[in-house]
Amino acid sequence: MLFIHIIMINKLEKGMVIIMIDKRIGKRIKQRREQLGLTQEELAEKTGLTPNYISTLERGASFPRCEKLIILLNGLETSADGIFCDVLEHTTDYQATELSRKIADLPPSAQKRILQMVELMIQQEKENIG
């Protein structure tokens, strides 16, 4: 489990951190499954995993080994970034793509307002840095 080694702070905090990560990952697994319109049973059938195992992952009570993680990602038709974006520090590309997709689904007037706000925020950040 790669995340345990990366995030291990000390023995006292270890369990707390791992649980927090697993719950965030589980939440993303569930969100993606629901985006695809699949039930846990349908995802289980698609991947060869059991519905109980998928439920355990979605609750953050377990983390899949590498082989099962690959099967799960393929079944969810997503990249690892799509599932780990809440726990990895370098996944801004995925988040930017997701925001672009969400903005594209809005009416043109709403898109324009949001993009104007983002441009203003970018300008302010550049001024704060420089």
C-alpha positions in Angstrom: 0.0 0.0 0.0 1.9 3.0 -1.3 -0.1 5.5 0.6 0.8 4.1 4.0 4.5 4.6 3.3 4.1 8.1 1.9 1.7 9.5 4.5 3.1 7.7 7.6 3.8 10.5 10.1 4.2 8.5 13.3 2.6 5.5 14.8 0.0 7.4 16.7 -1.3 9.4 13.7 -0.8 6.6 11.2 -4.2 4.9 11.6 -6.1 8.2 11.6 -4.4 9.4 8.4 -5.0 6.1 6.5 -8.7 6.1 7.4 -9.1 9.7 6.2 -7.4 8.8 2.9 -9.4 5.6 2.4 -12.7 7.5 3.0 -11.8 10.1 0.4 -10.8 7.5 -2.1 -13.9 5.5 -1.3 -16.1 8.6 -1.9 -14.5 9.1 -5.3 -15.0 5.4 -6.2 -18.7 5.8 -5.3 -19.1 9.1 -7.2 -17.6 7.7 -10.3 -19.7 4.5 -10.1 -22.8 6.7 -9.8 -21.7 9.0 -12.7 -21.7 5.8 -14.8 -25.2 5.0 -13.6 -24.0 1.7 -12.1 -25.2 0.0 -9.0 -22.6 -1.8 -6.8 -23.9 -5.1 -8.1 -23.5 -3.9 -11.8 -19.9 -2.7 -11.1 -19.2 -6.0 -9.3 -20.4 -7.9 -12.4 -18.4 -5.7 -14.7 -15.2 -6.1 -12.7 -15.5 -9.6 -11.3 -15.3 -8.2 -7.8 -18.1 -8.8 -5.2 -20.7 -6.2 -4.3 -19.7 -6.5 -0.7 -16.0 -5.7 -1.6 -17.1 -2.7 -3.6 -19.2 -1.5 -0.7 -16.2 -2.0 1.7 -14.1 0.2 -0.7 -16.7 2.9 -1.0 -17.0 3.2 2.8 -13.2 3.5 3.1 -13.0 0.4 5.3 -10.5 -1.2 2.9 -8.0 -0.3 0.2 -7.5 -2.5 -2.9 -4.2 -4.2 -3.7 -2.6 -3.2 -7.0 -4.2 -5.9 -9.1 -7.7 -5.1 -7.9 -7.1 -1.4 -8.1 -6.3 -1.7 -11.8 -9.5 -3.9 -12.4 -11.5 -1.3 -10.5 -10.1 1.7 -12.4 -10.8 0.0 -15.7 -14.3 -0.9 -14.6 -14.9 2.7 -13.6 -13.5 3.9 -16.9 -11.3 6.4 -15.2 -7.7 7.2 -14.5 -6.0 6.9 -11.1 -6.1 10.7 -10.9 -9.9 10.5 -11.0 -9.9 8.5 -7.8 -6.8 9.8 -6.0 -7.2 13.6 -6.8 -8.2 14.3 -3.2 -5.1 12.7 -1.7 -2.3 13.5 -4.1 -0.8 16.9 -4.2 0.0 16.9 -7.9 -3.3 16.2 -9.6 -4.4 19.7 -10.7 -4.6 18.6 -14.3 -7.4 16.2 -13.5 -9.2 18.8 -11.4 -8.9 21.4 -14.1 -10.3 19.0 -16.7 -13.2 18.1 -14.4 -14.0 21.8 -13.8 -13.8 22.5 -17.6 -16.3 19.7 -18.2 -18.7 21.0 -15.5 -18.4 24.6 -16.9 -19.1 23.3 -20.4 -22.4 21.8 -19.2 -23.7 25.3 -18.0 -25.5 27.9 -20.1 -23.2 30.3 -22.0 -24.0 33.2 -19.7 -23.0 31.2 -16.6 -19.8 30.0 -18.4 -18.8 33.6 -19.2 -19.4 34.8 -15.5 -17.4 31.9 -14.1 -14.5 32.3 -16.6 -14.4 36.0 -15.8 -14.1 35.3 -12.1 -11.4 32.7 -12.7 -9.4 35.1 -14.9 -9.7 37.8 -12.2 -8.4 35.3 -9.6 -5.5 34.3 -11.8 -4.6 37.9 -12.3 -4.7 38.6 -8.5 -2.5 35.5 -7.8 0.1 36.6 -10.4 0.1 40.1 -8.8 0.6 38.6 -5.3 3.5 36.4 -6.5 5.2 39.1 -8.5 
